[in-house]
Structure formats: C-alpha cells, structure tokens
Amino acid sequence: MNKIQKAREMMREELDKDEELKYGYQSNIAMILHDRYGITDYKKRNEAANEILKLIFETKGDPIHWNKLS
C-alpha cells in the first residue's frame, strides 16, 4: 500500500467513526455545490456530496461503512 492509499484508508476509518467529522466534510462539499454551481435542492446537493466523499475515500473491496448522509 502506498502513502496515498494509506492516507485514504486512515481518513475513511476516521470518517466511519466520527459522525461530526463526516457531517462537516459533507456540509462543506454541499455548500461548494450550492455556492459555486447553483445546486439549490438540498437532497440532491447532499447526495452529490456523499457521492464525492465515497469517490475520494472508498476503495475497491473496502467500502465506506456509513449510511447515506442527510
């Protein structure tokens, strides 16, 4: 495992354990989607933020172990 993979794994584990941290990351991404790209639908914006988090931190065979964020 290289350094990037290890860092992603560590972040994924921390996000799985810490609901507030996870919510903070999702909220920051959601606000960028709102402010810069005009996505005003709350559910759509949060779903997109969740998908982005999964894309960054999920690895093949090792999914993120959290429920869909609201």
C-alpha beads as a LAMMPS data file, in Angstrom:
LAMMPS data file: protein, C-alpha beads

70 atoms
69 bonds

1 atom types
1 bond types

-500.0 500.0 xlo xhi
-500.0 500.0 ylo yhi
-500.0 500.0 zlo zhi

Masses

1 110.0

Atoms # bond

1 1 1 0.000 0.000 0.000
2 1 1 1.428 3.392 -0.978
3 1 1 1.242 6.596 1.097
4 1 1 -1.827 7.928 -0.700
5 1 1 -3.735 4.676 -0.236
6 1 1 -2.777 4.599 3.440
7 1 1 -3.924 8.213 3.932
8 1 1 -7.251 7.495 2.222
9 1 1 -7.700 4.411 4.391
10 1 1 -6.981 6.413 7.547
11 1 1 -9.460 9.138 6.549
12 1 1 -12.111 6.554 5.666
13 1 1 -11.686 4.918 9.088
14 1 1 -11.922 8.254 10.894
15 1 1 -14.992 9.320 8.919
16 1 1 -16.615 5.975 9.779
17 1 1 -16.002 6.589 13.494
18 1 1 -16.773 10.299 13.780
19 1 1 -20.250 11.438 12.710
20 1 1 -19.465 15.119 13.292
21 1 1 -16.329 14.999 11.157
22 1 1 -18.210 13.191 8.403
23 1 1 -21.066 15.699 8.561
24 1 1 -18.576 18.583 8.409
25 1 1 -16.950 17.220 5.256
26 1 1 -20.332 16.577 3.639
27 1 1 -21.579 20.051 4.567
28 1 1 -18.517 21.800 3.164
29 1 1 -18.802 19.940 -0.132
30 1 1 -22.548 20.601 -0.276
31 1 1 -22.016 24.341 0.217
32 1 1 -19.446 24.472 -2.593
33 1 1 -22.000 22.762 -4.825
34 1 1 -24.567 25.375 -3.788
35 1 1 -22.386 28.480 -3.904
36 1 1 -20.319 27.744 -6.999
37 1 1 -22.572 25.519 -9.070
38 1 1 -26.054 26.686 -8.089
39 1 1 -27.379 23.338 -6.863
40 1 1 -30.158 24.554 -4.597
41 1 1 -32.051 21.313 -3.995
42 1 1 -30.983 20.203 -0.503
43 1 1 -31.384 16.459 -1.047
44 1 1 -29.715 16.480 -4.451
45 1 1 -26.809 18.548 -3.098
46 1 1 -26.250 16.243 -0.112
47 1 1 -26.483 13.130 -2.279
48 1 1 -23.853 14.604 -4.593
49 1 1 -21.629 15.484 -1.622
50 1 1 -21.955 11.928 -0.322
51 1 1 -21.052 10.509 -3.729
52 1 1 -17.970 12.755 -3.873
53 1 1 -16.835 11.568 -0.434
54 1 1 -17.281 7.966 -1.495
55 1 1 -15.379 8.583 -4.712
56 1 1 -12.439 10.047 -2.797
57 1 1 -12.261 7.695 0.176
58 1 1 -13.828 4.406 -0.897
59 1 1 -11.547 1.811 -2.413
60 1 1 -12.448 -1.298 -4.375
61 1 1 -13.316 -4.052 -1.949
62 1 1 -13.289 -1.694 1.039
63 1 1 -16.460 0.412 1.009
64 1 1 -17.221 3.273 3.318
65 1 1 -19.297 1.895 6.183
66 1 1 -21.730 4.708 6.727
67 1 1 -25.316 5.226 5.865
68 1 1 -26.284 7.819 3.338
69 1 1 -25.748 11.203 4.898
70 1 1 -28.713 13.521 5.155

Bonds

1 1 1 2
2 1 2 3
3 1 3 4
4 1 4 5
5 1 5 6
6 1 6 7
7 1 7 8
8 1 8 9
9 1 9 10
10 1 10 11
11 1 11 12
12 1 12 13
13 1 13 14
14 1 14 15
15 1 15 16
16 1 16 17
17 1 17 18
18 1 18 19
19 1 19 20
20 1 20 21
21 1 21 22
22 1 22 23
23 1 23 24
24 1 24 25
25 1 25 26
26 1 26 27
27 1 27 28
28 1 28 29
29 1 29 30
30 1 30 31
31 1 31 32
32 1 32 33
33 1 33 34
34 1 34 35
35 1 35 36
36 1 36 37
37 1 37 38
38 1 38 39
39 1 39 40
40 1 40 41
41 1 41 42
42 1 42 43
43 1 43 44
44 1 44 45
45 1 45 46
46 1 46 47
47 1 47 48
48 1 48 49
49 1 49 50
50 1 50 51
51 1 51 52
52 1 52 53
53 1 53 54
54 1 54 55
55 1 55 56
56 1 56 57
57 1 57 58
58 1 58 59
59 1 59 60
60 1 60 61
61 1 61 62
62 1 62 63
63 1 63 64
64 1 64 65
65 1 65 66
66 1 66 67
67 1 67 68
68 1 68 69
69 1 69 70
